[in-house]
Amino acid sequence: MKNSGLCNFFGCCVIAVAILASGIIIAHNLPDTAEVPNHFGVSVDGKKADFGDFLSESEAAAYLGLTNEDITQLLESGELDSASYEVGENYIISRQALQEWAESKTTW
């Protein structure tokens, strides 16, 4: 019975080393990015949302008070081309350009 405990210990050590090596390999092969937007998320402090300079699709929807589907339709139709940047399969949207776009759509 003493040998099974020793085998379990060494088995766990082998698994830990394999996980550590996998993490190192993955981290080494991740692409380097020169710059990340300074506020890519929405932080909520109480009831007030602090929208950063760049927004995700869902953050843009919340910022304008629209649904996610509305923003997706605007992006796919090209309506927000001046405010958005395609990153892979996702978009990031300039908050300032989105505000200017929204103001241009508002008639008083």
Summary of the structure (lengths in Angstrom):
residues: 108
radius of gyration: 23.1
end to end distance: 83.3
largest distance: 83.3
contacts: 228
relative contact order: 0.10
helix: 53%
strand: 16%
